[in-house]
Amino acid sequence: MDDPVKSLKEIAGLYGLNLKFAERFGRVYKIYTDKGEFALKRINANRGIDFLKYVQLLYQRGYYRIVPIYPALDGRYAVLSGNSLYYLMPWLENREREGQFKKNQELFRELARLHTISAREVEVSPDDRKEHYEQTLSRWEKEKEGLEQFVERSEKPWYMSPFQLLFCSYYHEIALAQRYAIGKLKEWYEVTEDEKKARSVIIHGKLSPEHFLYHESGFGYFTNFEKAGTASPIHDLLPFLARTMETYPKAFDECIDWLHIYFKYFPFRKEEMLLFLGYLAQPGKMYQTVENYYSAGKEKHELRCVQGLQRQYWYMKNTEYIVMRLEEYERQMQDPPSES
């Protein structure tokens, strides 16, 4: 069996460091050396290090709130050991100053800056836009029809199962969410049908409070750009919001506050907001939950299925709150109150 400490010593030596001690935190090692403390990150070699080009591109465009990646003595920014690649960064203690809410405020402000600095207009052919629209619309319409069939199937037995009964009680609200999302998608296509360009940014790809670290100076820095790429800015926002709202029903006013901060520094265009609201409102996870229930046959565990359905309903209601607040925000932006 390979000695991990010996391997870490060899890797540290490639950076001109003498390893004294190492602590493991998941895929990150905190290494203590003769030149201080560092973070040594391990990733699968098959994933490659394409993310480095996006980090370098952000530096070139003047964005420096990124935990720097140090080169080895031979100039490499990652070194291979077995089936893993390792890259070296400074170790940040990540001391939060005013709690998680304040941290996420700063995260969204920095994300807006990152998107602003990296924003570019990219060519989008009418055929590509139409293809995206038709494929997305077809999928959402299929899910809508599927849930209609599930309702009809659930209402046929003399006695509904607990899952069927709960689903039927939720169905009206699910259908409203589907109708809203499809409407936003159609509106988006009407607005952009003749457009030949779209706005693209460098996305972080795995936005999370865990990947936003505080320096001892008090400033926040992004790390873990391994899934970075170029895409619409909504590809950073949607996954973050989805993870945040996977909980019991509540008024997510903190999410609204974070989004307002983001839009203050990086306002969405009309077509971007339409697509964002459509994707946010679409209850695709609800459809998947129901489909899994019926496809499981007699092997399903009724209680777990009911709990899963309830969780997805909570998630749908949480996204509904965000969508309605953003709708209100958009109306206020379009029709500001007149001065008396």
Secondary structure per residue as TSV (DSSP state, phi and psi in degrees):
chain	resnum	aa	ss	phi	psi
A	1	M	-	360.0	135.2
A	2	D	-	-66.6	144.2
A	3	D	-	-87.2	110.6
A	4	P	H	-63.9	-34.1
A	5	V	H	-66.1	-41.6
A	6	K	H	-61.8	-41.5
A	7	S	H	-63.2	-43.3
A	8	L	H	-64.6	-36.2
A	9	K	H	-63.6	-42.0
A	10	E	H	-65.0	-41.3
A	11	I	H	-66.4	-44.7
A	12	A	H	-59.9	-36.8
A	13	G	H	-62.2	-31.2
A	14	L	H	-67.0	-18.2
A	15	Y	T	-101.1	6.7
A	16	G	T	76.7	25.4
A	17	L	-	-113.9	144.8
A	18	N	-	-103.8	107.5
A	19	L	E	-71.6	130.2
A	20	K	E	-106.1	-38.7
A	21	F	E	-161.4	154.9
A	22	A	E	-143.2	140.9
A	23	E	E	-119.5	140.6
A	24	R	E	-103.8	132.8
A	25	F	E	-128.7	86.6
A	26	G	T	66.9	-119.7
A	27	R	T	-96.4	10.8
A	28	V	E	-116.5	133.4
A	29	Y	E	-106.4	130.7
A	30	K	E	-90.7	111.7
A	31	I	E	-106.7	133.9
A	32	Y	E	-101.2	122.9
A	33	T	E	-130.4	177.4
A	34	D	T	-69.7	-10.9
A	35	K	T	-116.5	17.8
A	36	G	E	116.7	-168.3
A	37	E	E	-102.6	139.3
A	38	F	E	-137.9	162.2
A	39	A	E	-106.1	123.7
A	40	L	E	-111.7	112.5
A	41	K	E	-98.1	133.9
A	42	R	E	-107.5	131.5
A	43	I	E	-132.4	160.4
A	44	N	E	-67.3	132.5
A	45	A	G	-62.7	-27.9
A	46	N	G	-68.5	-20.3
A	47	R	G	-77.8	-18.6
A	48	G	-	71.7	-175.6
A	49	I	S	-128.1	38.1
A	50	D	T	-61.6	-25.1
A	51	F	H	-62.2	-23.1
A	52	L	H	-60.9	-33.5
A	53	K	H	-66.7	-32.0
A	54	Y	H	-73.8	-37.0
A	55	V	H	-62.4	-45.6
A	56	Q	H	-65.1	-37.1
A	57	L	H	-65.7	-38.9
A	58	L	H	-65.2	-40.3
A	59	Y	H	-59.8	-44.0
A	60	Q	H	-62.4	-32.2
A	61	R	T	-88.9	3.3
A	62	G	T	94.7	17.6
A	63	Y	-	-103.6	117.5
A	64	Y	-	-117.0	3.1
A	65	R	-	-82.8	55.5
A	66	I	B	-128.8	133.8
A	67	V	-	-61.9	118.2
A	68	P	-	-66.0	150.8
A	69	I	-	-108.7	122.6
A	70	Y	B	-85.8	140.7
A	71	P	-	-80.4	151.6
A	72	A	-	-73.1	174.5
A	73	L	T	-60.4	-28.8
A	74	D	T	-92.4	7.8
A	75	G	S	95.6	-10.2
A	76	R	-	-70.5	142.2
A	77	Y	S	-94.7	-2.0
A	78	A	S	-154.2	144.1
A	79	V	E	-119.2	144.5
A	80	L	E	-94.1	134.3
A	81	S	E	-144.0	110.0
A	82	G	T	65.0	-126.2
A	83	N	T	-99.1	17.0
A	84	S	E	-125.9	151.8
A	85	L	E	-109.9	142.3
A	86	Y	E	-123.1	139.5
A	87	Y	E	-135.5	151.5
A	88	L	E	-109.1	137.3
A	89	M	E	-138.8	163.6
A	90	P	E	-68.0	151.9
A	91	W	-	-89.8	121.5
A	92	L	-	-106.0	131.2
A	93	E	-	-70.7	-21.3
A	94	N	-	59.8	48.1
A	95	R	-	-80.4	115.0
A	96	E	-	-77.1	142.0
A	97	R	S	-95.1	-40.9
A	98	E	S	-133.9	28.4
A	99	G	H	90.7	175.8
A	100	Q	H	-65.6	-38.8
A	101	F	H	-60.9	-47.7
A	102	K	H	-64.5	-37.9
A	103	K	H	-62.0	-43.9
A	104	N	H	-68.0	-31.0
A	105	Q	H	-59.7	-47.0
A	106	E	H	-68.6	-34.5
A	107	L	H	-60.3	-47.0
A	108	F	H	-69.1	-32.5
A	109	R	H	-66.0	-42.7
A	110	E	H	-70.0	-35.4
A	111	L	H	-62.5	-40.9
A	112	A	H	-62.1	-39.9
A	113	R	H	-65.4	-41.9
A	114	L	H	-60.6	-44.4
A	115	H	H	-68.3	-37.7
A	116	T	H	-63.6	-47.0
A	117	I	H	-66.2	-33.8
A	118	S	H	-96.6	-1.8
A	119	A	-	-64.4	136.2
A	120	R	E	-144.3	150.5
A	121	E	E	-86.4	128.8
A	122	V	E	-120.6	148.1
A	123	E	E	-71.7	134.0
A	124	V	-	-131.7	116.5
A	125	S	-	-72.1	148.5
A	126	P	H	-55.9	-34.7
A	127	D	H	-66.2	-41.0
A	128	D	H	-66.5	-41.2
A	129	R	H	-64.4	-43.7
A	130	K	H	-63.9	-40.1
A	131	E	H	-63.2	-44.2
A	132	H	H	-61.2	-43.8
A	133	Y	H	-62.6	-49.4
A	134	E	H	-65.9	-39.7
A	135	Q	H	-66.6	-43.3
A	136	T	H	-66.8	-44.6
A	137	L	H	-62.3	-41.8
A	138	S	H	-61.8	-42.3
A	139	R	H	-65.4	-44.4
A	140	W	H	-68.6	-38.0
A	141	E	H	-65.6	-38.5
A	142	K	H	-62.9	-42.2
A	143	E	H	-65.0	-39.0
A	144	K	H	-61.9	-46.7
A	145	E	H	-65.3	-37.3
A	146	G	H	-62.6	-42.4
A	147	L	H	-70.2	-32.4
A	148	E	H	-61.7	-40.9
A	149	Q	H	-67.7	-36.6
A	150	F	H	-62.9	-37.8
A	151	V	H	-63.8	-47.4
A	152	E	H	-60.7	-41.4
A	153	R	H	-66.5	-38.2
A	154	S	H	-68.7	-30.4
A	155	E	H	-83.9	-8.0
A	156	K	S	-74.5	-42.6
A	157	P	S	-65.1	153.8
A	158	W	S	-61.9	-40.7
A	159	Y	S	-123.3	121.0
A	160	M	-	-75.1	150.5
A	161	S	-	-73.2	161.4
A	162	P	H	-54.4	-39.0
A	163	F	H	-64.1	-46.8
A	164	Q	H	-61.0	-43.8
A	165	L	H	-62.3	-44.0
A	166	L	H	-66.3	-42.7
A	167	F	H	-61.3	-44.5
A	168	C	H	-63.8	-33.3
A	169	S	H	-70.6	-25.1
A	170	Y	H	-90.7	-17.7
A	171	Y	H	-57.5	-42.2
A	172	H	H	-57.5	-43.8
A	173	E	H	-69.2	-35.8
A	174	I	H	-62.4	-45.1
A	175	A	H	-62.2	-38.1
A	176	L	H	-63.8	-41.4
A	177	A	H	-64.3	-41.8
A	178	Q	H	-63.3	-44.6
A	179	R	H	-61.9	-41.7
A	180	Y	H	-62.9	-47.2
A	181	A	H	-62.3	-44.4
A	182	I	H	-64.1	-37.8
A	183	G	H	-62.7	-41.1
A	184	K	H	-66.6	-38.2
A	185	L	H	-64.1	-43.3
A	186	K	H	-65.5	-39.6
A	187	E	H	-64.8	-40.0
A	188	W	H	-59.2	-44.8
A	189	Y	H	-67.3	-37.3
A	190	E	H	-63.0	-38.3
A	191	V	H	-72.7	-34.0
A	192	T	H	-107.5	0.5
A	193	E	T	-53.8	-37.8
A	194	D	T	-98.3	1.4
A	195	E	-	-75.4	141.2
A	196	K	-	-108.5	-2.7
A	197	K	E	-135.4	160.3
A	198	A	E	-143.9	158.5
A	199	R	E	-88.5	129.8
A	200	S	E	-124.0	146.1
A	201	V	E	-132.8	167.4
A	202	I	E	-81.8	118.4
A	203	I	E	-95.9	148.9
A	204	H	-	-66.7	-41.3
A	205	G	S	91.6	-20.4
A	206	K	S	-149.7	54.6
A	207	L	-	-64.4	128.1
A	208	S	-	-163.7	148.5
A	209	P	G	-58.0	-28.4
A	210	E	G	-67.8	-20.1
A	211	H	G	-104.9	20.6
A	212	F	E	-129.5	103.7
A	213	L	E	-110.5	146.4
A	214	Y	E	-93.2	133.7
A	215	H	-	-83.4	161.2
A	216	E	T	-61.1	-20.3
A	217	S	T	-72.7	-15.0
A	218	G	S	102.1	-7.7
A	219	F	-	-86.6	149.6
A	220	G	E	-93.2	143.5
A	221	Y	E	-132.9	137.4
A	222	F	E	-78.2	145.7
A	223	T	-	-137.9	176.2
A	224	N	-	59.9	69.0
A	225	F	-	-94.8	23.4
A	226	E	T	-66.1	-17.8
A	227	K	T	-114.1	23.9
A	228	A	-	-66.3	156.6
A	229	G	E	-173.7	-174.3
A	230	T	E	-109.3	128.4
A	231	A	E	-168.2	-178.6
A	232	S	-	-65.8	146.2
A	233	P	T	-60.9	-21.1
A	234	I	H	-66.0	-18.2
A	235	H	H	-70.3	-16.8
A	236	D	H	-89.9	-38.3
A	237	L	H	-73.8	-46.2
A	238	L	H	-60.4	-49.4
A	239	P	H	-62.1	-37.2
A	240	F	H	-62.8	-47.7
A	241	L	H	-65.0	-38.9
A	242	A	H	-59.9	-44.8
A	243	R	H	-66.6	-37.7
A	244	T	H	-66.7	-37.1
A	245	M	T	-93.5	5.7
A	246	E	-	-82.0	72.3
A	247	T	S	-156.2	-172.8
A	248	Y	S	-65.2	159.7
A	249	P	-	-62.5	133.8
A	250	K	-	-160.6	161.0
A	251	A	-	-81.4	107.6
A	252	F	-	-85.1	63.2
A	253	D	H	-66.1	-27.4
A	254	E	H	-65.3	-36.1
A	255	C	H	-64.6	-40.0
A	256	I	H	-61.4	-42.1
A	257	D	H	-62.4	-43.6
A	258	W	H	-62.2	-43.2
A	259	L	H	-66.9	-37.8
A	260	H	H	-62.3	-39.7
A	261	I	H	-62.9	-45.1
A	262	Y	H	-60.4	-49.0
A	263	F	H	-68.9	-23.7
A	264	K	H	-63.8	-38.3
A	265	Y	H	-97.2	-21.6
A	266	F	S	-142.2	78.3
A	267	P	-	-65.2	136.4
A	268	F	-	-75.5	144.1
A	269	R	-	-74.4	166.6
A	270	K	H	-56.2	-47.3
A	271	E	H	-67.3	-32.9
A	272	E	H	-67.6	-40.5
A	273	M	H	-67.6	-38.6
A	274	L	H	-60.6	-46.1
A	275	L	H	-68.4	-39.3
A	276	F	H	-60.5	-47.0
A	277	L	H	-66.0	-38.7
A	278	G	H	-62.6	-48.4
A	279	Y	H	-66.1	-37.5
A	280	L	H	-66.3	-37.9
A	281	A	H	-82.4	-25.3
A	282	Q	-	-62.1	118.1
A	283	P	-	-85.3	57.6
A	284	G	H	-63.7	-34.5
A	285	K	H	-67.7	-30.3
A	286	M	H	-65.0	-43.9
A	287	Y	H	-60.5	-44.8
A	288	Q	H	-63.3	-38.1
A	289	T	H	-63.0	-43.9
A	290	V	H	-68.8	-41.1
A	291	E	H	-62.6	-41.4
A	292	N	H	-62.1	-36.4
A	293	Y	H	-63.4	-47.7
A	294	Y	H	-76.1	-29.5
A	295	S	H	-77.9	-16.9
A	296	A	T	-74.5	-19.2
A	297	G	G	64.2	-138.8
A	298	K	G	-79.9	-6.4
A	299	E	G	-82.0	-8.4
A	300	K	-	-71.7	153.6
A	301	H	-	-102.7	107.7
A	302	E	H	-57.6	-45.0
A	303	L	H	-62.6	-46.6
A	304	R	H	-63.6	-37.3
A	305	C	H	-64.8	-41.7
A	306	V	H	-63.7	-42.6
A	307	Q	H	-63.4	-40.2
A	308	G	H	-64.0	-41.2
A	309	L	H	-64.1	-41.5
A	310	Q	H	-64.1	-41.0
A	311	R	H	-61.9	-41.0
A	312	Q	H	-68.6	-32.3
A	313	Y	H	-66.5	-43.5
A	314	W	H	-58.2	-43.8
A	315	Y	H	-61.7	-42.6
A	316	M	H	-62.2	-41.0
A	317	K	H	-68.2	-34.6
A	318	N	H	-67.1	-42.3
A	319	T	H	-67.5	-34.7
A	320	E	H	-59.0	-41.7
A	321	Y	H	-62.4	-44.3
A	322	I	H	-63.5	-44.6
A	323	V	H	-61.4	-45.6
A	324	M	H	-65.8	-36.9
A	325	R	H	-67.6	-38.2
A	326	L	H	-68.9	-35.8
A	327	E	H	-60.0	-44.3
A	328	E	H	-62.7	-41.3
A	329	Y	H	-61.9	-42.9
A	330	E	H	-63.5	-40.5
A	331	R	H	-64.2	-39.7
A	332	Q	H	-66.3	-35.8
A	333	M	H	-67.9	-36.3
A	334	Q	H	-79.7	-33.3
A	335	D	S	-127.2	73.2
A	336	P	-	-62.9	146.3
A	337	P	-	-61.7	138.1
A	338	S	-	-78.0	146.7
A	339	E	-	-77.4	134.0
A	340	S	-	-83.6	360.0
